[in-house]
Structure formats: structure tokens, C-alpha cells
Amino acid sequence: MIMLVHTVRARRSSDDFPRAEHLAAKIAEVAADPVAVEPETVDVVEPAEQRRFLSAVDSLAGLEAGALDSLNVVVDPRVLDSAPAIPPGIFR
């Protein structure tokens, strides 16, 4: 397995920087990557949620600043309940 690391840095909303460096553009790049999906992740995000996310990705070029400020992926609670426990990290 090869992992591609995307570097994104925080910027002021008043900064002007290339769209390719926007977080949304990085997410779109990952979403459009034609890699095989691991079998254990297939049912994590329901099809309706996948379509909602991909619709947002498709419209990135025409979105205004802040249009995705509340785009959060919704995961089926049953999937989360059966997920392995992760030890506390730096954000807990």
C-alpha cells in the first residue's frame, strides 16, 4: 500500500493563494483518486452521504468562500459502535 501525504496549512481567509492549495481541492483530489476501496470500509459511509459529499466535490470550482464550512461526513452509528477503540492521542 502506498500512502500519499497532502500538506495543508492554515491561512487567513483574506489570503490569496492558488485553488490547488485549498483544503477542498486536496479533498477533491483524494476523492477522485481511482484506488480500490478496502472491503472493511465499503459500508462505513452510506450511499446517500457519499453522493452528498461527491456533489460538493463536483461543485468546488463554483463555490463561494465558506460554502463548505459545515461539511461533515455522517457515519452510521452502528459502524462507529463496532469500531475498535483507539487509545487517547494528543487531541483527547
Helices and strands as residue ranges (DSSP letters): G 19-21, H 23-31, G 39-41, H 47-58, G 60-62, H 77-82
